[in-house]
Amino acid sequence: MEWFETLFTNTDNVAHIVLLYAIVISVGVLLGKIKFGSISLGVTFVLFAGILVGHLYHTAGIGSEMGGFACPEPVLNFIQDFGLILFVYCIGLQVGPGFFQSFKKDGVQMNLVAAGIVLLNIVVLLALYYIVFDTKDPTSLPMAVGVLCGAITNTPGLGAAQEALTTLNVDMGGLNIASGYACAYPLGVLGIIGATIAIRYICRIKLEKEEEELRARQEDNPHAKPHYMSLRVENMALDGKSIEQLSNFLGRTFVCTHFKHGDNIFSPNKKTILHVGDEMNVVCAEDDAEAVAAFIGSIITVDWQAEKAPIISKRILVTRPEVNGKTFGEMHFSSMLGVNVTRITRSGMDLFADRALRIQIGDRLMVVGPEDAVNRVARVLGNSIKRLDHPNVGSIFLGILIGIIFGSIPFQFPGMTTPLKLGLAGGPLVVAILAGCYGYKFHLVTYTTTSANLLLREVGLILFLASVGIKAGANFWSTVVDGDGLTYVWVGFLITVIPLIIMGVVARVKFKLNYFTLMGVLAGSTTDPPALGYANQTANNDAPSVGYSTVYPLSMFLRILTAQALILFLCTAGG
C-alpha cells in the first residue's frame, strides 16, 4: 500500500496534484448544494474545502519543504491565475453585448445606484480600517481589502487584489488575504439578503402594490416588443401608393408578412401597390401599433392559415460568421431575398426586427415568405445547430492573449510609485466586453452557447477558489482563532449592510425604483447569485433578473478595478 500513501504525500507528483484538486473541488461542490433555508453558497464552498485540506496538510507536516503547501507553490499560482483569467473572460463575453445598452433609459439610474454602492463600500472600508485596524502593520490594508471582497461576495476582486500584491511584492508575513475573504463571505451573503429585507420595512413597501405597479409599467420595452395585427386598407390617400411610400409617410418601421388583393394572397415587398379594400397582416413595435392602425385602416380578424396562403413562416438560426454584425437593412431581406423577417429571438427575448438592429450569431429569426425563398434565406444565414455547438476556442484564446497584453500596459498616476495595470483580471475582462460589443467589426465571432460559457466560467472559478483555499489553509486557523478573525467577520458585515441600506433607500425615495427591480439591483451591485435567487423566489417575476443584469456588467468591472486600485494606491502611498 506504499503506492497509495505516496499518492497522497508526494506533493510534487502530478497524480497527487490532480488528486488534491479533485478532492477539494468535488467535496466543495457537494457541500455547496446544501441549502440553509433558501440560501446556498454554491461553488464558493470549494474555497472552504480548499482551506480545510490545506490546513490538514499543514498540520500533518506534509509539504513542509514547500512552505507548508500541499503542492508546489508555482503550480498553485499558475492554476489560480489561469482559472481567474478564464472566469473573468467568459463573464466579459456574457455581459459584453449588453454592456453599453445597460446605460440607456432606466439603466442609468440603476447603474448610478450600483456605482454608489461600490463607492460607499470603499468609504466604509477605509473608515473602519483607520478606526479598527493597526495602520502601522503593512499587512492590515491587504487583509482589509480581502475582507471587502468577501463582504461583497466578489471573487474576481479577490483575484485582482492578490495579483496587485504580487506586483508590489508585499510581504504578508505568512498571511493570505483569502483568510479575510473567507471570514467575511458567509455573513456577506446573509447581509445582502438582510439589507434587502430591511429596506422593505424601512420604506414600508407592500409587495402586492409593487406587483400592481410593475404590471402597469410593463417592464418590457414596448418599442422592442413585436405586435401582430391584420388591417384592411381604408385610407383613400394610400390608394395606388407602395408599401415603401406607406412606411415613409408613417415614419415608423413595420413588416407586412401577408397581403391579400382580391383573391390573391402573397408575401409583399416594398414595391407592392396598395388599394382600398386590400387586407394585410402587419408586425410592428408594440408602441407603434395604434398609429399604424389609425393611418392604414380598421383592425380585422383574418385566419391566414385558413386562407391557405402560399407562403410559410419558419424560425432560422443565424450561424454564418459572415452575417454577424450586419443590420437587417443591410441584408435586404424583402427586396433581394423575397422574404420578410417579423421578429428576432435573442437570449430568450422576442425583439422587433428593426432595420437598424444588428444580427448576432445565435439569433433566431422568424422568416415569412414563399417556401423556396425561405429555404434560400436559411442557407444565407446558416441555420446549422451543429455549427453553434462547436465552441469558438480560437477566438476565446485570441481574446485572452490580447487581454493579457492589454492588462500588462502600465498607467502612471500622480502619487503612485508603481504604475497601475489592469492585470490578469482587468485586462481580459475589458477586452472580452469590447469583443462582445464590437467583435463583429473585426469579423471576430465571440458567440458561445450559454451552457459552454457557463461551463468555462465554472471551471475557471472552481480552479481559482481551490488554489486560493489550499494556499490560505496553511495559516487560516491561526488567523481566525489567534488573530483578527472575529474582527474580519463584523467589519465585513458592516461593509456589506451600510452601503446597501443607504443606497437602497436613496433608490427607492429618489429614483422611485420598483422594489422587485431594486432587489435585483442590490444583488447585481454585489454580483451575488444567492441574493438574486432569494429575490426571484420573493418576486415570482423577472423584474429582479432585469435589475441584476442591468447593473452586473458595470459592477463587476468596478469591483475588479477598485480592489486592485486600493492595493496599488494605498500600499504605495503608505510605503
Phi, psi and omega in degrees: 000009181297325180298326181289319179294319180298326180300328182263343187247338180279089193289344179260014179270137182299318180299320179296318182296316179296317179299317181300312180293323180297319179295310183299313184291315182295317178295316181296316179295320179296314179292330181293344179277348179289131181256137174254097192072243177250013187246136172226149182273353177060218186290351178299338177296341176299323177300313182291324176296319177297319178299316180297312180296317178299321178294318180296317179295320179294316179297322181282354180079008179282130182085016181297330178289351180245029179080018179090000180277153183282350174205167185306135183300320177301325178292315178301316181295318181296311182296321179298311183291320179295318177299319180296315180300313181298319182295307185290328180293317179292327174297316179299319177296324182291314186271345186305308183303331182251011186297306184282333176294337183291350180264008181268147174050236183297339180298331179298312180297316181297318181287331173296318178297315180297316179295323176297321178295317178300315180296315181293326175304316181291318180298313180296319178301311182295321178298312180291328179298315181283340179271317191258318188276161175276100186290345178280343179277118183295345179271350186295314182296311177302320178295323178295322177294322175299319176297318178302313181297323177289323181295327180258010175052042183247102182289317178301326176298321176299316179297319179295320179294318179296321179294322178296322177297320178296321179298320183273353183055045179287129178277109182271000177060036179089351179277161178223129184295345175296337177294317176295321177300312183295324179293321186273339190298309184302313179288340174297315178299311180295324181295321179296314179292319179297319178295322178299317179292320181298320179298323180300319182277326178297317182269003178053056184270133175257121185298323181297319180293322179296321179296318179296317180294324180296317178294323182292324182283341181053079185310327179294139179293113183294340179278341179264335185281127182286146179231135185248138175198154176253136185231151171252130181290118182232350180283113183300332182291344181269349183298122180088357179268155180271165177297326177297317178295322177300316180297320179292321178299314184291323185074021180226151180270134174212164179235131175258114184270322181231142180222130181240117175239112186066237178261001182267132177240129181207171176268115188279169169232186187292344181269354181300133183270136179268146172225148177301131182102344175297152178242143184214143175261121189242141171239129179212175175294146187302320182279357175263351189300316183296317181292319180297313180295319182295328183277325185272307183165197186278153177279132181235169177251118180226128173268095186294331177292320178294334179285353179055053178292136182281039179225157182235163173238141186208139174276128182239132183269130179277114181229352181274125180302331182296337183272339186303124177092350179283147177277163177296325178297323180290337182280340177052049183301317185282309188285325186253327184258349174075025178226170174237138176256119186267327180200167180231136177254120182224123179054039177083001181249140175269125180240147175287137185281074177291149183299331183273352182288132182271138180278140179235151174303133181099349176292151174243120183256134173271110186251133181236134178164187176300149187301317181294324178291320178297317178296325178294319178295323178301322178290325179293319183276341179110293176054039181242104179297322181300326181294323179286330180294339179272112185291149178275072185298321181301314181292329179296310183283335172295317177296320177297318178302310180296322180297319179293318177297314180296321180291344181268354180289125181278137175242117183270130178238149179300139178088357180248125177283335179246129180298149176277132175236144176293330172076191184289343178265308185289320182300303178300326180296312181297315181296320180295320178297315179294321179295320178295328181277315192235013181302328182298333180292338179250019180057034180257117180269112182257004184295134167225148178297156180303318181293321179293317179298317180296320180297312180297319178297314182295318179298313179300316183294315183289328174295318178296311182297318180298316181296314180298317181296315180298319180290321182285337185298332183299323183239012185295315184299316180293327179293317184283313187277310184268345183255225187253030184304314181294325176297318179299326182293307185283329175295316178299321181297318179293320178299326180287308194281315188301308180297322181295317181293315182298308183287332176295318178292319178299315181298324181284315185281315185278310186264353178057037180293138174300141186299321181292321175294320180298322177302318178293322179297317179296318178293319181291325181292338176255005181047048188246104180298321178301322178293323176295320177301317177296318180296316179297322180294324180285320188277322186058031173210179185265008181300315178300321180294323177297313178297317181297310183291335180289318185261346184301314182301309181296319181298315179298318179299312181292322181298317181292315183289320183290325178298318179289318183295323178301316180294312186292317182289306189284322179292319178289324178293321180288330180284000000 
